[in-house]
Amino acid sequence: MAARPSPTERQKRLGSELRRMRTAADVSAESAAGLLGVDRGKISNIEAGTRPISAERLHTLALNCGCTDERYVEALIKMAHPSSRGWWERYRGVLPQGLIDIAELEASALGMRAAYSIHIPGLLQTSDHALALFRVVVPQLPEPEIALRLAHRVERQGILEGGSPSPYTGIIHEAALRMQFGGRAVARSQLTHLVTRSERPNVTLLVIPFDAGAFPGAGQTVLYAEGAVPRLDTVQIDNSHGPLFVHSEEQLAKYRAHLDWMEGIALPPGKSRDFIHNIARQL
């Protein structure tokens, strides 16, 4: 099978986990190639995410690397061979790869925690709010791409709905609530939408008021996505050049601490809802 020219974040993550498994067991790439019956170059490609690996070969590698965590191995197999084609695949090749990767990450997460200082979480944005953001991108986006991005954003939001919606905790700073993207009417509608969404049993919204003071990671937009097992958790960070995905044990611990700190200084859900209501009434 030909190598993939541009592996997805899921495929790259699978490769990095296989490399971590192999090196932790002190198994050389040459030895792994012999175990799997492939050449040395294919091991490098598998670990880069540019070539697939069969479930049988993944089992063989795990066994010979002394990995006895069956839940972890089964999760890796599901990463290697998803059970179905995701809705986001319709946008592949027409929207930036990072947007596709975010949608796939959200869809596979068992739960999510997110923190926003300036923006409203994408999963909780109204269409008018999202359009206001898409229309101030530099360089300016053509209207057809804006329409595609909006459709993609709306489909992403479906993860919080349906019969078994994902648990979601959003931590939003007061600054984000007071930004009037799209004007006062759009901002007021967005705040009302937040309150409505916060009443869903799977959605928890926590507000950090200005007077709560400093906290780590201020200014960053962080999504912590829980994997099938804790070692497959992922943090996604927004930046001006596209999303960044991190998953080392040190980084995961760092961002869990960030989110714990922010939750600790945020208002509880009921008071957060009242706080959002009060800001909306001021507009």
C-alpha positions in Angstrom: 0.0 0.0 0.0 1.4 3.4 -1.0 2.5 5.8 1.7 0.1 8.6 2.7 1.4 12.0 1.6 -0.3 13.9 4.5 -1.2 11.7 7.6 -4.0 12.9 9.8 -3.4 13.8 13.4 -5.0 10.5 14.4 -2.6 8.6 12.2 0.4 10.6 13.4 -0.6 9.9 17.0 -0.9 6.2 16.4 2.6 6.2 14.9 4.0 8.1 17.9 2.4 5.6 20.3 3.8 2.7 18.5 7.3 4.3 18.6 6.9 5.0 22.3 5.9 1.4 22.9 8.9 0.1 20.9 11.5 2.4 22.5 10.2 1.8 26.0 10.8 -1.9 25.5 14.2 -1.2 24.1 13.3 -2.9 20.8 15.2 -1.6 17.8 13.5 -0.6 14.6 15.4 -3.5 12.9 14.1 -6.0 15.4 10.6 -4.7 15.0 10.8 -5.0 11.2 11.9 -8.6 11.6 9.0 -9.3 14.0 6.5 -7.9 11.6 8.0 -9.2 8.4 8.6 -5.8 6.8 11.7 -3.8 5.9 13.3 -1.2 8.2 11.9 1.7 6.2 8.3 0.6 6.7 8.7 0.8 10.5 9.8 4.4 10.1 6.8 5.1 7.9 4.4 3.4 10.3 5.8 5.4 13.2 5.5 8.6 11.1 1.8 7.8 10.4 2.4 7.6 6.6 1.8 3.8 6.4 -1.0 1.7 8.0 -0.5 -1.3 10.3 -2.8 -4.3 10.4 -4.5 -5.3 13.7 -2.5 -8.6 13.6 0.9 -6.8 13.3 -0.1 -4.3 16.0 -0.9 -7.2 18.3 2.4 -8.9 17.5 4.3 -5.7 18.2 2.6 -5.1 21.5 3.2 -8.7 22.6 6.9 -8.5 21.8 7.2 -5.1 23.5 5.7 -6.5 26.7 2.6 -4.3 26.5 0.0 -6.1 28.6 -2.6 -3.2 28.8 -5.3 -4.8 26.7 -7.5 -1.7 26.7 -4.6 0.4 25.4 -3.8 -2.1 22.6 -7.5 -2.3 21.6 -7.7 1.5 21.6 -4.7 1.6 19.3 -6.3 -0.9 16.9 -9.4 1.3 16.8 -7.2 4.3 16.0 -5.6 2.2 13.2 -8.9 0.9 11.9 -11.9 3.2 12.6 -15.2 1.4 12.5 -16.8 4.0 10.2 -16.0 7.0 8.0 -16.5 10.2 9.9 -18.7 13.1 8.6 -15.6 15.3 8.6 -14.2 13.4 5.7 -16.5 15.3 3.4 -14.5 18.4 4.1 -11.1 16.8 3.5 -9.2 18.6 0.7 -11.5 21.7 0.8 -10.8 22.9 4.3 -7.5 23.1 6.2 -6.3 19.8 7.6 -6.2 21.2 11.2 -10.0 21.8 11.1 -10.6 18.2 10.1 -8.3 16.9 12.8 -10.1 19.0 15.5 -13.4 17.5 14.4 -12.1 14.0 14.5 -10.5 14.5 18.0 -13.8 15.9 19.4 -15.7 13.0 17.9 -13.4 10.4 19.5 -13.2 12.0 22.9 -14.9 10.4 25.9 -15.1 13.8 27.5 -13.8 17.3 27.0 -12.6 20.2 29.1 -11.9 23.5 27.4 -10.7 27.0 28.5 -11.2 30.2 26.6 -10.1 33.7 27.5 -11.1 35.8 24.5 -13.3 33.6 22.4 -16.6 31.6 22.9 -16.0 27.9 22.5 -16.5 26.8 18.9 -18.9 24.0 20.0 -21.1 26.7 21.7 -21.0 29.4 19.0 -24.1 30.7 17.2 -23.9 30.8 13.4 -23.9 34.6 13.4 -21.0 34.7 15.9 -19.0 32.2 13.9 -19.6 34.2 10.7 -18.4 37.3 12.4 -15.1 35.5 13.2 -14.7 33.9 9.8 -15.1 37.3 8.1 -12.2 38.9 9.9 -9.6 36.2 8.9 -6.4 37.6 7.3 -6.1 37.1 4.4 -9.8 37.4 3.8 -11.7 34.2 3.0 -13.9 33.9 -0.1 -17.6 33.6 0.7 -17.7 29.9 -0.5 -15.1 28.9 2.0 -16.8 30.9 4.8 -20.0 28.9 4.0 -18.0 25.6 4.2 -16.4 26.6 7.5 -19.8 27.5 8.9 -21.3 24.2 7.8 -18.3 22.3 9.3 -18.7 24.3 12.6 -22.4 23.4 12.9 -21.7 19.7 12.3 -19.0 19.8 14.9 -21.5 21.0 17.4 -23.6 17.9 17.0 -21.2 16.0 19.3 -22.9 17.7 22.2 -26.4 16.6 21.1 -28.1 13.3 20.3 -28.7 10.2 22.3 -25.3 9.9 24.0 -23.7 13.3 23.8 -20.1 13.9 25.0 -19.6 15.4 28.5 -18.2 18.9 28.1 -16.9 21.5 30.6 -16.2 24.9 29.2 -14.3 27.5 31.2 -14.9 31.0 29.8 -13.3 34.2 31.0 -15.5 37.3 31.5 -13.4 39.0 28.7 -14.8 36.5 26.2 -18.3 37.2 27.3 -17.9 40.9 26.8 -16.4 40.8 23.3 -19.0 42.1 20.9 -18.1 40.1 17.7 -20.7 40.9 15.1 -22.2 43.8 17.1 -24.5 44.1 20.2 -27.4 42.1 18.8 -25.2 39.2 17.8 -23.4 39.3 21.1 -26.6 39.3 23.1 -27.9 36.3 21.1 -24.7 34.5 21.7 -24.9 34.9 25.4 -28.5 33.7 25.5 -27.4 30.7 23.5 -24.7 30.0 26.0 -27.2 30.0 28.9 -29.5 27.7 26.9 -26.7 25.2 26.1 -25.5 25.3 29.7 -28.8 23.8 30.8 -28.0 20.6 29.0 -27.1 17.8 31.4 -23.8 17.0 29.6 -22.7 20.7 29.4 -21.1 22.5 32.3 -20.2 26.2 31.9 -17.9 28.0 34.4 -17.2 31.7 34.2 -14.0 33.3 35.5 -14.8 36.9 36.4 -12.3 39.7 36.0 -11.9 40.0 39.8 -10.8 36.3 40.1 -7.3 37.5 39.3 -4.4 35.7 37.5 -4.3 32.1 36.4 -1.8 29.9 34.4 -2.1 29.9 30.7 -4.0 33.1 30.5 -4.7 34.0 26.8 -4.4 30.4 25.6 -7.3 28.5 24.1 -7.0 24.9 25.4 -9.0 21.8 24.7 -8.3 18.7 26.8 -9.8 15.6 25.1 -10.0 12.4 27.0 -9.0 9.3 25.1 -10.2 5.7 25.4 -7.5 5.3 28.0 -5.8 8.1 29.9 -2.5 7.7 28.1 -4.3 8.6 24.9 -5.5 11.9 26.2 -4.7 14.9 23.9 -4.4 18.6 24.3 -5.3 20.9 21.4 -4.1 24.5 21.5 -5.1 27.2 19.1 -2.6 29.5 17.5 -2.5 31.9 14.5 -0.9 29.2 12.3 -3.4 26.5 13.0 -4.0 24.0 15.8 -1.2 22.4 17.8 -1.7 18.9 19.3 0.4 17.8 22.3 0.2 14.5 24.3 3.4 13.9 26.2 2.9 12.9 29.8 4.5 16.1 31.0 2.3 18.3 28.8 -0.9 16.5 29.7 -0.1 16.9 33.4 0.7 20.6 32.9 -2.7 21.3 31.2 -4.7 19.3 33.7 -3.1 21.4 36.4 -4.0 24.6 34.4 -7.6 23.5 34.0 -7.9 22.5 37.6 -6.6 25.9 38.7 -9.1 27.7 36.4 -12.0 25.6 37.6 -11.0 26.3 41.2 -11.3 30.1 40.7 -14.4 30.0 38.4 -17.9 30.6 39.6 -20.0 27.5 40.0 -22.5 26.6 37.2 -25.6 28.4 38.7 -23.7 31.6 39.4 -22.0 31.4 36.1 -25.3 31.2 34.3 -26.6 34.2 36.3 -23.4 36.1 35.5 -23.9 35.5 31.7 -27.5 36.6 32.1 -26.4 39.9 33.7 -23.9 40.7 30.9 -26.6 40.0 28.3 -29.0 42.4 30.0 -26.3 45.1 29.8 -26.1 44.9 26.0 
